[in-house]
């Protein structure tokens, strides 16, 4: 068995040991690809249970379990805006059994905010896109504004008295809020929470006046009448809320943030395994029942190749570094 060959030998030099291990991994990769999967696969989610990422990952896990014929489970490792989970997966064995449910923070924003122990490009193999959900400006029902223009007028009439909630400093909702603040020239207070769930709860309760969650997170509350959606922070309107105009349509430019979700594996995972995962992932996402589950939450299914996802990550790292620098945003 493989582990017997990897047992340390006193007679080998450190250099020879490293070369031997590298050779064994290279030789074993084709065999691994042919027999994979043989055991349970874990999708590591970088947020706590109950949020948008967790819900989406569980939809995928169920579909992939059927397609692959093996159990696929979800393991939540929240903390550091997703960096804890990302580092864990980056250091995991590249055998196809530990996957990462990455999103805009872990593979786009974090490199601009933190000194990371992982590289979002070099330390991961891109598998494929899952979905995208635009950020949406929502207010609680006590705010007497029917659109973004009226909200801006209310805030400017009472500078420093309005606050917006976020899932924490440096998260996508926080960055969107800061971009809105800068673009509209507003004096508002940022209130960071430990996750989107408590931020949404406090906004509904009126402890904060507005926030910028993903539509995936906000849609159930908007649909249930607990929050009002005033504007989509994206390049186009959402088919889920077709009557809600974009911020750009309402005169607020440069506040465009699509929160995307994708699947990754540790770098050096065999290409055959990555290709198989991409095929099965896209097959799961092609299922009408799966699409409806995702769309009912305010997200749109997006599929593609590993190469397309890798290109997206490379572009996002550059983009958000520029935004974070310009807006002088700091992590917690």
C-alpha positions as a Markdown table, in Angstrom:
| # | Residue | x | y | z |
|---|---|---|---|---|
| 1 | Unk | 0.0 | 0.0 | 0.0 |
| 2 | Unk | 1.1 | 3.6 | -0.6 |
| 3 | Unk | 1.6 | 4.5 | 3.0 |
| 4 | Unk | 4.2 | 1.7 | 3.4 |
| 5 | Unk | 6.4 | 3.3 | 0.7 |
| 6 | Unk | 6.1 | 6.7 | 2.3 |
| 7 | Unk | 7.5 | 5.5 | 5.7 |
| 8 | Unk | 10.6 | 7.5 | 6.5 |
| 9 | Unk | 14.0 | 5.7 | 6.1 |
| 10 | Unk | 17.0 | 6.7 | 8.0 |
| 11 | Unk | 19.3 | 6.1 | 5.0 |
| 12 | Unk | 17.6 | 8.6 | 2.8 |
| 13 | Unk | 18.8 | 12.2 | 2.7 |
| 14 | Unk | 16.1 | 14.9 | 3.1 |
| 15 | Unk | 16.5 | 15.8 | -0.6 |
| 16 | Unk | 16.1 | 12.2 | -1.7 |
| 17 | Unk | 13.1 | 11.7 | 0.6 |
| 18 | Unk | 11.4 | 14.7 | -1.0 |
| 19 | Unk | 12.2 | 13.5 | -4.5 |
| 20 | Unk | 11.0 | 10.0 | -3.7 |
| 21 | Unk | 7.7 | 11.4 | -2.3 |
| 22 | Unk | 7.2 | 13.6 | -5.3 |
| 23 | Unk | 7.8 | 10.7 | -7.7 |
| 24 | Unk | 5.4 | 8.5 | -5.8 |
| 25 | Unk | 2.7 | 11.1 | -5.9 |
| 26 | Unk | 3.2 | 11.6 | -9.6 |
| 27 | Unk | 3.1 | 7.8 | -10.3 |
| 28 | Unk | 0.1 | 7.3 | -8.1 |
| 29 | Unk | -2.0 | 10.1 | -9.6 |
| 30 | Unk | -3.3 | 8.1 | -12.7 |
| 31 | Unk | -4.2 | 5.2 | -10.4 |
| 32 | Unk | -6.0 | 7.6 | -8.1 |
| 33 | Unk | -8.0 | 9.1 | -10.9 |
| 34 | Unk | -9.1 | 5.7 | -12.2 |
| 35 | Unk | -10.4 | 4.5 | -8.8 |
| 36 | Unk | -11.7 | 7.8 | -7.4 |
| 37 | Unk | -14.0 | 8.1 | -5.5 |
| 38 | Unk | -13.6 | 5.2 | -3.1 |
| 39 | Unk | -14.7 | 7.0 | 0.1 |
| 40 | Unk | -16.6 | 10.0 | 1.5 |
| 41 | Unk | -15.9 | 13.4 | 0.0 |
| 42 | Unk | -15.9 | 16.5 | 2.2 |
| 43 | Unk | -16.9 | 20.0 | 1.0 |
| 44 | Unk | -15.4 | 22.5 | 3.4 |
| 45 | Unk | -17.6 | 25.6 | 3.8 |
| 46 | Unk | -15.8 | 28.8 | 5.0 |
| 47 | Unk | -18.9 | 30.1 | 6.9 |
| 48 | Unk | -21.1 | 29.0 | 9.7 |
| 49 | Unk | -24.1 | 26.7 | 9.1 |
| 50 | Unk | -27.3 | 28.4 | 8.0 |
| 51 | Unk | -25.9 | 31.1 | 5.7 |
| 52 | Unk | -26.0 | 31.4 | 1.9 |
| 53 | Unk | -22.7 | 29.5 | 1.4 |
| 54 | Unk | -23.8 | 26.6 | 3.6 |
| 55 | Unk | -27.2 | 26.3 | 2.0 |
| 56 | Unk | -25.7 | 26.2 | -1.5 |
| 57 | Unk | -23.0 | 23.7 | -0.6 |
| 58 | Unk | -25.6 | 21.3 | 0.9 |
| 59 | Unk | -27.7 | 21.5 | -2.3 |
| 60 | Unk | -24.5 | 20.5 | -4.2 |
| 61 | Unk | -23.5 | 17.8 | -1.7 |
| 62 | Unk | -26.8 | 16.1 | -2.1 |
| 63 | Unk | -26.6 | 16.2 | -5.9 |
| 64 | Unk | -23.0 | 15.1 | -6.1 |
| 65 | Unk | -23.6 | 12.2 | -3.7 |
| 66 | Unk | -26.1 | 10.8 | -6.2 |
| 67 | Unk | -23.9 | 11.4 | -9.2 |
| 68 | Unk | -20.7 | 10.0 | -7.7 |
| 69 | Unk | -22.2 | 7.1 | -5.8 |
| 70 | Unk | -20.4 | 8.1 | -2.6 |
| 71 | Unk | -21.4 | 10.2 | 0.4 |
| 72 | Unk | -20.5 | 13.9 | 0.1 |
| 73 | Unk | -20.7 | 15.8 | 3.4 |
| 74 | Unk | -20.4 | 19.5 | 4.4 |
| 75 | Unk | -17.8 | 20.6 | 7.0 |
| 76 | Unk | -18.2 | 24.2 | 8.3 |
| 77 | Unk | -15.0 | 25.9 | 9.2 |
| 78 | Unk | -15.9 | 29.6 | 9.8 |
| 79 | Unk | -13.5 | 32.4 | 10.7 |
| 80 | Unk | -11.2 | 35.1 | 9.4 |
| 81 | Unk | -13.6 | 35.9 | 6.5 |
| 82 | Unk | -13.1 | 32.4 | 5.1 |
| 83 | Unk | -9.3 | 32.3 | 5.5 |
| 84 | Unk | -9.3 | 29.5 | 8.0 |
| 85 | Unk | -11.2 | 27.1 | 5.8 |
| 86 | Unk | -9.1 | 28.2 | 2.8 |
| 87 | Unk | -5.8 | 27.4 | 4.5 |
| 88 | Unk | -7.2 | 24.1 | 5.7 |
| 89 | Unk | -8.1 | 23.0 | 2.1 |
| 90 | Unk | -4.9 | 24.4 | 0.6 |
| 91 | Unk | -2.9 | 22.1 | 2.9 |
| 92 | Unk | -5.1 | 19.1 | 2.4 |
| 93 | Unk | -4.1 | 16.0 | 0.5 |
| 94 | Unk | -4.6 | 16.5 | -3.3 |
| 95 | Unk | -6.6 | 13.4 | -3.6 |
| 96 | Unk | -10.1 | 14.7 | -4.5 |
| 97 | Unk | -11.6 | 13.9 | -1.1 |
| 98 | Unk | -11.3 | 17.4 | 0.4 |
| 99 | Unk | -13.0 | 20.2 | -1.6 |
| 100 | Unk | -13.5 | 23.9 | -1.0 |
| 101 | Unk | -16.8 | 25.8 | -1.5 |
| 102 | Unk | -15.1 | 29.1 | -2.2 |
| 103 | Unk | -16.6 | 32.5 | -2.9 |
| 104 | Unk | -15.8 | 36.1 | -3.6 |
| 105 | Unk | -14.2 | 36.6 | -0.2 |
| 106 | Unk | -11.9 | 33.6 | -0.1 |
| 107 | Unk | -10.7 | 33.8 | -3.6 |
| 108 | Unk | -11.1 | 37.5 | -4.4 |
| 109 | Unk | -11.3 | 40.0 | -1.6 |
| 110 | Unk | -9.1 | 38.3 | 1.2 |
| 111 | Unk | -5.8 | 38.8 | -0.6 |
| 112 | Unk | -6.3 | 42.5 | -0.5 |
| 113 | Unk | -7.2 | 42.5 | 3.2 |
| 114 | Unk | -5.1 | 39.9 | 4.9 |
| 115 | Unk | -1.6 | 38.5 | 5.0 |
| 116 | Unk | -2.7 | 35.0 | 4.0 |
| 117 | Unk | -1.1 | 31.7 | 4.5 |
| 118 | Unk | -2.5 | 30.5 | 1.2 |
| 119 | Unk | -2.5 | 31.7 | -2.4 |
| 120 | Unk | -6.0 | 31.8 | -4.0 |
| 121 | Unk | -4.6 | 30.9 | -7.4 |
| 122 | Unk | -1.4 | 28.8 | -6.8 |
| 123 | Unk | -2.7 | 26.7 | -3.9 |
| 124 | Unk | -6.0 | 25.6 | -5.6 |
| 125 | Unk | -7.3 | 23.7 | -8.6 |
| 126 | Unk | -10.4 | 25.4 | -10.0 |
| 127 | Unk | -13.2 | 22.9 | -10.5 |
| 128 | Unk | -16.1 | 25.1 | -11.7 |
| 129 | Unk | -18.6 | 27.8 | -11.0 |
| 130 | Unk | -21.8 | 27.1 | -9.1 |
| 131 | Unk | -23.8 | 30.3 | -9.0 |
| 132 | Unk | -23.8 | 34.1 | -8.6 |
| 133 | Unk | -26.0 | 36.3 | -6.6 |
| 134 | Unk | -25.9 | 40.1 | -6.9 |
| 135 | Unk | -25.6 | 42.2 | -3.8 |
| 136 | Unk | -28.8 | 44.1 | -3.0 |
| 137 | Unk | -29.5 | 47.2 | -1.0 |
| 138 | Unk | -32.2 | 46.5 | 1.6 |
| 139 | Unk | -33.8 | 48.6 | 4.4 |
| 140 | Unk | -36.0 | 47.8 | 7.3 |
| 141 | Unk | -39.7 | 48.6 | 7.1 |
| 142 | Unk | -39.3 | 51.6 | 9.4 |
| 143 | Unk | -37.2 | 53.5 | 6.8 |
| 144 | Unk | -39.5 | 55.8 | 4.8 |
| 145 | Unk | -37.8 | 55.4 | 1.4 |
| 146 | Unk | -39.3 | 53.8 | -1.7 |
| 147 | Unk | -36.1 | 53.9 | -3.7 |
| 148 | Unk | -32.4 | 54.7 | -3.4 |
| 149 | Unk | -32.8 | 58.4 | -4.2 |
| 150 | Unk | -35.2 | 58.8 | -1.2 |
| 151 | Unk | -32.8 | 56.9 | 1.0 |
| 152 | Unk | -29.9 | 59.1 | 0.1 |
| 153 | Unk | -32.1 | 62.2 | 0.8 |
| 154 | Unk | -33.0 | 60.8 | 4.3 |
| 155 | Unk | -29.4 | 60.1 | 5.2 |
| 156 | Unk | -28.1 | 63.5 | 4.0 |
| 157 | Unk | -30.9 | 65.2 | 6.0 |
| 158 | Unk | -29.5 | 63.5 | 9.2 |
| 159 | Unk | -25.8 | 62.9 | 8.7 |
| 160 | Unk | -24.2 | 60.4 | 11.1 |
| 161 | Unk | -27.5 | 59.0 | 12.4 |
| 162 | Unk | -27.9 | 56.2 | 9.9 |
| 163 | Unk | -26.1 | 52.9 | 10.1 |
| 164 | Unk | -25.6 | 49.9 | 7.9 |
| 165 | Unk | -25.0 | 46.3 | 9.0 |
| 166 | Unk | -22.4 | 44.0 | 7.5 |
| 167 | Unk | -21.2 | 40.4 | 8.0 |
| 168 | Unk | -17.9 | 41.9 | 9.4 |
| 169 | Unk | -15.2 | 44.3 | 8.3 |
| 170 | Unk | -13.8 | 43.3 | 4.9 |
| 171 | Unk | -16.7 | 41.1 | 3.9 |
| 172 | Unk | -18.6 | 41.7 | 0.7 |
| 173 | Unk | -21.5 | 43.5 | 2.4 |
| 174 | Unk | -19.1 | 45.8 | 4.2 |
| 175 | Unk | -17.2 | 46.7 | 1.0 |
| 176 | Unk | -20.5 | 47.3 | -0.9 |
| 177 | Unk | -21.6 | 49.6 | 1.9 |
| 178 | Unk | -18.4 | 51.5 | 1.8 |
| 179 | Unk | -18.6 | 51.9 | -2.0 |
| 180 | Unk | -22.2 | 53.2 | -1.6 |
| 181 | Unk | -21.0 | 55.6 | 1.1 |
| 182 | Unk | -18.3 | 57.0 | -1.2 |
| 183 | Unk | -20.3 | 57.1 | -4.4 |
| 184 | Unk | -23.2 | 58.9 | -2.8 |
| 185 | Unk | -21.1 | 61.1 | -0.5 |
| 186 | Unk | -22.8 | 59.9 | 2.7 |
| 187 | Unk | -22.0 | 60.1 | 6.4 |
| 188 | Unk | -23.1 | 56.7 | 7.8 |
| 189 | Unk | -21.9 | 54.4 | 10.5 |
| 190 | Unk | -20.7 | 50.8 | 9.7 |
| 191 | Unk | -21.8 | 48.2 | 12.2 |
| 192 | Unk | -20.0 | 44.9 | 11.7 |
| 193 | Unk | -21.5 | 41.6 | 12.8 |
| 194 | Unk | -20.1 | 38.1 | 13.0 |
| 195 | Unk | -21.9 | 36.8 | 10.0 |
| 196 | Unk | -24.8 | 37.8 | 7.7 |
| 197 | Unk | -27.4 | 36.1 | 9.8 |
| 198 | Unk | -27.2 | 38.4 | 12.9 |
| 199 | Unk | -26.7 | 41.4 | 10.6 |
| 200 | Unk | -30.0 | 40.6 | 8.8 |
| 201 | Unk | -31.8 | 40.0 | 12.1 |
| 202 | Unk | -30.7 | 43.4 | 13.5 |
| 203 | Unk | -31.6 | 45.2 | 10.3 |
| 204 | Unk | -35.1 | 43.7 | 10.4 |
| 205 | Unk | -35.4 | 44.8 | 14.0 |
| 206 | Unk | -34.4 | 48.3 | 13.1 |
| 207 | Unk | -31.2 | 48.4 | 15.1 |
| 208 | Unk | -29.5 | 49.3 | 11.8 |
| 209 | Unk | -31.2 | 51.0 | 8.9 |
| 210 | Unk | -29.8 | 49.2 | 5.8 |
| 211 | Unk | -27.3 | 46.7 | 4.5 |
| 212 | Unk | -25.9 | 45.0 | 1.4 |
| 213 | Unk | -26.4 | 41.2 | 1.7 |
| 214 | Unk | -26.3 | 38.9 | -1.3 |
| 215 | Unk | -29.7 | 38.5 | -2.9 |
| 216 | Unk | -29.3 | 34.8 | -1.9 |
| 217 | Unk | -29.4 | 35.9 | 1.7 |
| 218 | Unk | -31.9 | 38.7 | 1.4 |
| 219 | Unk | -34.5 | 37.2 | -0.9 |
| 220 | Unk | -36.4 | 35.2 | 1.7 |
| 221 | Unk | -36.7 | 38.2 | 3.9 |
| 222 | Unk | -37.7 | 40.5 | 1.0 |
| 223 | Unk | -40.3 | 37.9 | -0.2 |
| 224 | Unk | -41.6 | 37.6 | 3.3 |
| 225 | Unk | -42.1 | 41.4 | 3.7 |
| 226 | Unk | -39.5 | 41.8 | 6.5 |
| 227 | Unk | -37.1 | 43.9 | 4.4 |
| 228 | Unk | -37.5 | 46.3 | 1.4 |
| 229 | Unk | -35.2 | 45.9 | -1.6 |
| 230 | Unk | -34.3 | 49.3 | -3.0 |
| 231 | Unk | -31.6 | 48.5 | -5.5 |
| 232 | Unk | -29.5 | 45.8 | -7.1 |
| 233 | Unk | -25.8 | 46.3 | -6.8 |
| 234 | Unk | -25.0 | 44.6 | -10.1 |
| 235 | Unk | -24.7 | 45.2 | -13.8 |
| 236 | Unk | -28.3 | 44.2 | -14.5 |
| 237 | Unk | -31.6 | 43.6 | -12.8 |
| 238 | Unk | -32.3 | 40.2 | -11.2 |
| 239 | Unk | -34.9 | 37.9 | -12.7 |
| 240 | Unk | -35.9 | 37.1 | -9.1 |
| 241 | Unk | -36.7 | 40.8 | -8.4 |
| 242 | Unk | -37.3 | 42.2 | -11.9 |
| 243 | Unk | -39.0 | 45.4 | -10.6 |
| 244 | Unk | -36.1 | 46.4 | -8.5 |
| 245 | Unk | -33.7 | 48.7 | -10.5 |
| 246 | Unk | -30.0 | 48.6 | -10.2 |
| 247 | Unk | -28.2 | 51.3 | -8.3 |
| 248 | Unk | -26.7 | 52.6 | -11.5 |
| 249 | Unk | -30.2 | 53.1 | -12.9 |
| 250 | Unk | -30.9 | 55.2 | -9.8 |
| 251 | Unk | -27.8 | 57.4 | -10.2 |
| 252 | Unk | -25.3 | 55.5 | -8.0 |
| 253 | Unk | -22.4 | 54.4 | -10.1 |
| 254 | Unk | -19.4 | 52.1 | -9.2 |
| 255 | Unk | -21.3 | 49.9 | -6.7 |
| 256 | Unk | -21.4 | 46.6 | -8.6 |
| 257 | Unk | -20.7 | 43.4 | -6.6 |
| 258 | Unk | -21.8 | 40.0 | -7.7 |
| 259 | Unk | -21.2 | 37.4 | -5.0 |
| 260 | Unk | -20.1 | 34.3 | -6.8 |
| 261 | Unk | -19.8 | 30.8 | -5.5 |
| 262 | Unk | -17.5 | 28.0 | -6.9 |
| 263 | Unk | -15.9 | 24.7 | -6.1 |
| 264 | Unk | -12.1 | 24.2 | -5.7 |
| 265 | Unk | -9.7 | 21.4 | -4.8 |
| 266 | Unk | -6.1 | 21.5 | -3.4 |
| 267 | Unk | -3.4 | 22.2 | -6.0 |
| 268 | Unk | -2.0 | 19.1 | -7.7 |
| 269 | Unk | -5.2 | 17.2 | -7.5 |
| 270 | Unk | -5.1 | 14.9 | -10.6 |
| 271 | Unk | -6.5 | 16.5 | -13.7 |
| 272 | Unk | -8.7 | 13.5 | -14.4 |
| 273 | Unk | -10.3 | 14.0 | -10.9 |
| 274 | Unk | -10.9 | 17.7 | -11.6 |
| 275 | Unk | -12.4 | 17.0 | -15.0 |
| 276 | Unk | -14.7 | 14.4 | -13.5 |
| 277 | Unk | -15.8 | 16.7 | -10.7 |
| 278 | Unk | -16.4 | 19.5 | -13.3 |
| 279 | Unk | -18.6 | 17.2 | -15.4 |
| 280 | Unk | -20.6 | 15.9 | -12.4 |
| 281 | Unk | -20.9 | 19.4 | -11.0 |
| 282 | Unk | -22.3 | 20.8 | -14.2 |
| 283 | Unk | -24.7 | 17.8 | -14.5 |
| 284 | Unk | -26.0 | 18.5 | -11.0 |
| 285 | Unk | -26.5 | 22.2 | -11.9 |
| 286 | Unk | -28.3 | 21.2 | -15.1 |
| 287 | Unk | -31.0 | 19.5 | -13.0 |
| 288 | Unk | -34.2 | 21.7 | -13.1 |
| 289 | Unk | -35.0 | 20.8 | -9.5 |
| 290 | Unk | -31.5 | 22.0 | -8.3 |
| 291 | Unk | -31.8 | 25.1 | -10.4 |
| 292 | Unk | -35.1 | 26.0 | -8.8 |
| 293 | Unk | -33.8 | 25.4 | -5.3 |
| 294 | Unk | -30.9 | 27.9 | -6.0 |
| 295 | Unk | -33.1 | 30.4 | -7.9 |
| 296 | Unk | -35.7 | 30.3 | -5.1 |
| 297 | Unk | -33.0 | 31.7 | -2.8 |
| 298 | Unk | -32.1 | 34.6 | -5.1 |
| 299 | Unk | -29.1 | 33.2 | -7.0 |
| 300 | Unk | -28.6 | 32.3 | -10.6 |
| 301 | Unk | -26.9 | 29.0 | -11.6 |
| 302 | Unk | -23.6 | 29.6 | -13.5 |
| 303 | Unk | -21.5 | 26.8 | -15.0 |
| 304 | Unk | -18.2 | 26.7 | -16.8 |
| 305 | Unk | -14.8 | 25.1 | -17.2 |
| 306 | Unk | -12.0 | 24.9 | -14.7 |
| 307 | Unk | -10.0 | 27.3 | -16.9 |
| 308 | Unk | -12.8 | 29.9 | -16.9 |
| 309 | Unk | -13.0 | 29.8 | -13.1 |
| 310 | Unk | -9.2 | 30.2 | -12.8 |
| 311 | Unk | -9.3 | 33.2 | -15.0 |
| 312 | Unk | -12.1 | 34.7 | -13.0 |
| 313 | Unk | -10.2 | 34.3 | -9.7 |
| 314 | Unk | -7.1 | 35.9 | -11.3 |
| 315 | Unk | -9.1 | 38.9 | -12.4 |
| 316 | Unk | -11.0 | 39.2 | -9.0 |
| 317 | Unk | -7.8 | 39.3 | -7.0 |
| 318 | Unk | -6.6 | 42.3 | -9.1 |
| 319 | Unk | -9.9 | 44.0 | -9.0 |
| 320 | Unk | -10.6 | 43.9 | -5.3 |
| 321 | Unk | -7.0 | 44.9 | -4.4 |
| 322 | Unk | -7.7 | 48.1 | -6.3 |
| 323 | Unk | -11.1 | 48.7 | -4.7 |
| 324 | Unk | -9.9 | 48.0 | -1.1 |
| 325 | Unk | -6.9 | 50.3 | -1.6 |
| 326 | Unk | -9.0 | 53.1 | -3.0 |
| 327 | Unk | -11.7 | 52.9 | -0.4 |
| 328 | Unk | -9.1 | 52.4 | 2.5 |
| 329 | Unk | -11.0 | 49.4 | 3.8 |
| 330 | Unk | -9.4 | 47.5 | 6.7 |
| 331 | Unk | -10.1 | 44.0 | 7.9 |
| 332 | Unk | -11.1 | 43.3 | 11.5 |
